[in-house]
Amino acid sequence: MALQTIRLPEGFYLHELEAVDSTNEEAKRLADKGAQSGALVLARTQTAGRGRRGRAWSSPIGNMFSSLLLRPTCSLAEAARLTFLIAVALAEAVETVTGGQVRPDCKWPNDLMVNGRKISGILLESASNKGSETDYLVIGAGVNVAFFPDDAERPTTSLAALGAPVAVDDLVACYVARVAHWLPIWEKDGFAPIRDAWLMRGYGLGKPIVARLTDRELEGTFVGLDDDGSLILRENSGFEHRIGAGEVFFAT
């Protein structure tokens, strides 16, 4: 994996490592030292990779492990919606580098799926030094390129297993180029165009869904995203719930 050959768009900066505990942790360390927005941490492997809710993230050499540092000038609530922008950019990159052979769907809130199997996860972490204003965001993005874990709690796959092997450096370059495409749109027009692009790939849209919240479980149909990125679940009665956080399960 010749990461040193990657050319990133203007405004993005490569920080390459052979191994690291977690690319998100490294990006946060860089942020605390004053690194600029656009710093991209890449590693061949992680010794303590993690996903949402502190779950371990398998990190074999041959897969993509990255974290992007951004310093948006907005509230933390607004900045959190950049998860959807990253998902769209990453899905577009996978589709592009595989020549259209693999077209990922975006699963709320932060996964990419292919044929009902997870191929990528996204983990956003933030810091604020001024109340509700964002100091920085670190957005981790991992893709199963060459390998996928066989002990995951949900079905997974990889690009290689799908018959679409790619070079990690090509995927990274395309991914950052798509981020560079979407960021100015988000800054100019807000979340709406990002939401529309995400919904074009929305996994399970229009299908039955179960949402497990901290205090209850809801069943209904996934009908869209709210203006703030919340999942809209419509019960059979027609009543709609806006779900901002929780575990969601779709019919397969």
Summary of the structure (lengths in Angstrom):
residues: 252
radius of gyration: 17.5
end to end distance: 34.6
largest distance: 55.6
contacts: 820
relative contact order: 0.15
helix: 26%
strand: 33%
